[in-house]
Amino acid sequence: MKKLKIGIAGYGKMGQIRERTIRESEEAEVTAIYDVEDHEHNHERIKLCNSYQELLESDIDAVVISVYAKVAADYTVNALNLGRHVLCEKPPSINAREMQKVIEAERASKKVLKYGFNHRLHFSVMEAKKLIENGSMGKLLWMRGIYGKAGSIDFDQNWRNYKEYSGGGILLDQGIHMLDLFRYFSNSEFECLSSCLTKSYWKTEFEDNAFLILKSKNDNVVATLHSTANQWKHKFLLEMTFEHGYINLDGLLSSTRSYVPETLIVGRREFEDVTFAMGKPKETTTYFENDKSWEFELDEFVKAIRNESSVSHGTSDDALEIMKITDCVYGNSREISSEFVRDN
């Protein structure tokens, strides 16, 4: 079968990850790249474009968009209007209003649109989802998520911290992955009951900490999130408690391997024997050593284009619901600027 021809808009970290993934695929190939900066590239068969418009008008079937959040929605709309299928990185837009315009363009174009929420396709997450869906854990009661970054000496100089490019701070950059997992595991939409954004350390235009309390709309599951840029280590933890036990996702495989190990911890509630069960239930821990989430995302995208299946992870509806939550947070949150924010 003929390989799909894919262009990449934005050749930073994520664009390069996507290119490597496509290069290893038998179903697709990268034929054109556009970036606002010059990057070294050793593949002679790939066209280096001087503008995004040139990329879209190149001989491509689809485009991977990994650009600044401020222009992600516009890039997506333009690609759809020109008849290109789109795989766009998160965040999908700056707000829900922009996402509505994207969805209108998607419906008019009838092209495939998928968003990069690859956390759903980590093996630990997929195994947890299976366990929840088989019903053995009972009703979901509550969730608690922590997603933390170590920060770096030049963290405050990163493009993600400037309004001109990002549209939001650590919540929009990293926390939205946890918001997506809340929705994914609960099969529910959430409303934000309370939130607090802080500038605790980094001297940036946006928050370096986001504290959220959410409630699901259909079954009153409460979820709390702490997304932080000053954890001083990379940390991923999602705890979920059910009627009959709990599931913890602790750690996450990444290219830097700084969030490892990736584990799935399952505990069962035991009331029968207080001697053994009081506060120390039996647990099983499964370790994961491979991350195929990028490959799985590409496979779903390609199959949707070939009409072999539809997009089920990272739909435009998923993106819209996430932006509704972040709109609420950024619109209503109490913001605290700490006296400890650095002067340099």
Backbone hydrogen bonds, N-H to C=O, Kabsch-Sander energy under -0.5 kcal/mol:
donor,donor_aa,acceptor,acceptor_aa,energy
4,L,27,E,-2.6
6,I,4,L,-0.6
6,I,29,E,-2.9
7,G,62,A,-2.6
8,I,32,A,-2.1
9,A,64,V,-3.2
10,G,8,I,-0.7
10,G,34,Y,-3.4
16,Q,12,G,-2.3
17,I,13,K,-1.8
18,R,14,M,-2.7
19,E,15,G,-2.1
20,R,16,Q,-2.2
21,T,17,I,-2.1
22,I,18,R,-2.6
23,R,19,E,-2.7
24,E,20,R,-1.3
25,S,22,I,-1.5
29,E,4,L,-2.5
31,T,6,I,-2.2
31,T,29,E,-0.5
32,A,6,I,-1.0
33,I,47,K,-2.6
34,Y,8,I,-2.8
35,D,49,C,-0.5
44,E,42,N,-0.9
46,I,43,H,-1.5
47,K,31,T,-2.8
47,K,45,R,-0.5
49,C,33,I,-3.1
49,C,47,K,-0.7
55,L,51,S,-1.7
56,L,52,Y,-2.5
57,E,53,Q,-1.9
58,S,55,L,-1.4
60,I,58,S,-2.1
61,D,5,K,-3.6
62,A,5,K,-1.8
63,V,85,H,-2.5
64,V,7,G,-3.0
65,I,63,V,-0.6
65,I,87,L,-2.5
66,S,9,A,-3.1
66,S,64,V,-0.7
70,K,165,Y,-2.6
71,V,68,Y,-1.5
72,A,68,Y,-0.7
72,A,69,A,-0.7
73,A,69,A,-0.6
75,Y,71,V,-2.7
76,T,72,A,-2.1
77,V,73,A,-2.6
78,N,74,D,-2.5
79,A,75,Y,-2.0
80,L,76,T,-2.5
81,N,77,V,-2.6
82,L,78,N,-1.2
83,G,80,L,-1.8
84,R,79,A,-2.6
85,H,61,D,-1.8
86,V,112,V,-2.9
87,L,63,V,-2.2
88,C,114,K,-2.7
89,E,65,I,-2.8
90,K,116,G,-0.6
99,M,95,N,-1.5
100,Q,96,A,-2.1
101,K,97,R,-1.4
102,V,98,E,-1.8
103,I,99,M,-2.5
104,E,100,Q,-2.0
105,A,101,K,-1.9
106,E,102,V,-2.6
107,R,103,I,-2.5
108,A,104,E,-2.0
109,S,105,A,-2.2
110,K,106,E,-2.2
111,K,106,E,-0.7
114,K,86,V,-2.5
115,Y,314,G,-3.0
116,G,88,C,-2.6
117,F,115,Y,-1.8
118,N,116,G,-0.7
120,R,117,F,-1.3
121,L,118,N,-1.8
122,H,119,H,-1.6
126,M,122,H,-2.4
127,E,123,F,-2.4
128,A,124,S,-2.0
129,K,125,V,-2.3
130,K,126,M,-1.9
131,L,127,E,-2.0
132,I,128,A,-2.3
133,E,129,K,-2.4
134,N,130,K,-1.5
135,G,132,I,-1.2
136,S,131,L,-0.6
137,M,131,L,-0.5
138,G,135,G,-1.0
141,L,241,T,-3.2
142,W,241,T,-1.3
143,M,222,V,-2.2
144,R,239,E,-2.5
145,G,224,T,-3.1
146,I,237,L,-2.9
147,Y,226,H,-2.4
148,G,235,K,-3.0
149,K,228,T,-2.3
155,F,152,S,-2.1
157,Q,154,D,-1.8
158,N,155,F,-1.6
161,N,158,N,-2.1
162,Y,159,W,-1.7
165,Y,162,Y,-1.9
166,S,162,Y,-2.9
170,I,207,E,-1.7
173,D,169,G,-2.2
174,Q,170,I,-2.7
175,G,170,I,-2.2
176,I,171,L,-1.4
177,H,174,Q,-1.6
178,M,174,Q,-0.6
178,M,175,G,-0.6
179,L,175,G,-2.0
180,D,176,I,-2.2
181,L,177,H,-1.8
182,F,178,M,-2.3
183,R,179,L,-1.9
184,Y,180,D,-2.5
185,F,181,L,-2.7
186,S,182,F,-1.8
187,N,183,R,-1.6
188,S,183,R,-0.9
191,E,215,K,-2.4
193,L,191,E,-0.6
193,L,213,I,-2.4
194,S,213,I,-1.6
196,C,211,F,-2.2
197,L,334,R,-1.9
198,T,209,N,-2.2
199,K,336,I,-2.2
200,S,198,T,-0.5
204,T,202,W,-1.6
205,E,161,N,-1.3
208,D,198,T,-2.6
209,N,198,T,-1.4
210,A,227,S,-2.5
211,F,196,C,-2.6
212,L,210,A,-0.5
212,L,225,L,-2.6
213,I,194,S,-2.7
214,L,223,A,-3.3
215,K,191,E,-2.4
216,S,221,V,-2.6
217,K,189,E,-2.7
220,N,216,S,-0.9
222,V,141,L,-0.9
223,A,214,L,-2.1
224,T,143,M,-1.9
225,L,212,L,-2.0
226,H,145,G,-2.1
227,S,210,A,-2.4
228,T,147,Y,-2.2
228,T,226,H,-0.5
229,A,208,D,-3.2
231,Q,149,K,-2.0
232,W,149,K,-1.1
235,K,148,G,-2.3
235,K,233,K,-0.5
237,L,146,I,-2.4
238,L,249,L,-2.4
239,E,144,R,-2.9
240,M,247,I,-2.4
241,T,142,W,-2.2
242,F,245,G,-3.5
243,E,139,K,-1.5
244,H,137,M,-2.5
245,G,242,F,-0.7
246,Y,267,G,-2.4
247,I,240,M,-2.8
248,N,265,I,-2.9
249,L,238,L,-3.0
250,D,248,N,-0.7
250,D,263,T,-1.5
251,G,236,F,-2.8
251,G,249,L,-0.6
252,L,259,Y,-1.4
257,R,254,S,-0.5
262,E,288,F,-0.7
263,T,250,D,-1.8
263,T,261,P,-0.7
264,L,286,T,-2.2
265,I,248,N,-2.9
266,V,264,L,-0.5
266,V,284,T,-2.5
267,G,246,Y,-2.4
268,R,282,K,-1.4
269,R,244,H,-2.3
274,V,272,E,-0.6
276,F,273,D,-0.7
277,A,273,D,-2.4
278,M,274,V,-1.6
279,G,277,A,-0.9
280,K,277,A,-0.9
284,T,266,V,-2.2
286,T,264,L,-2.4
288,F,262,E,-2.2
292,K,290,N,-0.5
296,F,292,K,-2.9
297,E,293,S,-2.3
298,L,294,W,-2.2
299,D,295,E,-2.5
300,E,296,F,-2.3
301,F,297,E,-2.3
302,V,298,L,-2.8
303,K,299,D,-2.5
304,A,300,E,-2.0
305,I,301,F,-1.9
306,R,302,V,-2.1
307,N,304,A,-1.2
308,E,303,K,-3.0
309,S,303,K,-1.0
319,A,315,T,-2.1
320,L,316,S,-2.3
321,E,317,D,-2.3
322,I,318,D,-1.9
323,M,319,A,-2.2
324,K,320,L,-1.8
325,I,321,E,-1.5
326,T,322,I,-2.3
327,D,323,M,-2.4
328,C,324,K,-1.8
329,V,325,I,-2.2
330,Y,326,T,-2.9
331,G,327,D,-2.0
332,N,328,C,-2.1
333,S,329,V,-2.5
334,R,195,S,-1.5
335,E,333,S,-0.6
336,I,197,L,-2.9
338,S,199,K,-1.6
338,S,336,I,-0.6
341,V,338,S,-1.3
342,R,201,Y,-2.1
